[in-house]
Amino acid sequence: MNEKEQNQLFQQLMEQHKGILFKIARTYCQDEEDRQDIIQEMMIQIWQSLHKYNDKFKISTWLYRISLNVAISFYRKDAVRIGNRTALNEHFSQIQESETTEKEQQMKLLEQFINKLNDLDKALILLYLEDKSHAEIAEILGISASNASTKVGRIKDKLKQYFTT
């Protein structure tokens, strides 16, 4: 594939599948600047790996795999950065959020729950919430379908407990 074809393919992929990158970035990064950084890193990795794409896999599976690997690496590096951040003073931390609807509150609870999960479980629940089958989750994450099914079931049980307490 020549450079022009690669550019066109990359642009087409980003237009059609940018939602994958945004969802993964939002799951792994709470800070907007970090989300932009991680999306940029995902795009770089996709661009650099485009010539290696094997068409026996669905393109979305390939994009998920690259994006999740970037996000997990970024998340691990971010854990070190968080320890170096300075907290806001009390004056700024007391700014009140506007009232939220019940659905928004439930979404915030879900985000809080997902943020507590380990890297693999975050990826699993993200893919599950994207309506991926256990077989697709297994293919993307490189685990067996039965393992994916078991792990999704356990996460759902934890989630039920989280929402009922």
Buried (B, 14 or more C-beta within 10 A) or exposed (E): EEEEEEEEBBEEBBEEBBEBBBBBBBBBBEEEEBBEBBBEBBBEBBBEEBEEBEEEEEBBBBBBBBBBEBBBBBBEEBEEEEEEEEEEEEEEEEEEEEEEEEEEEEEEEBEEBBEEBEBEBBBBBBBBEBEBEBEBBBBBBEBEBEBBBEBBEEBEEBBEEBEEE
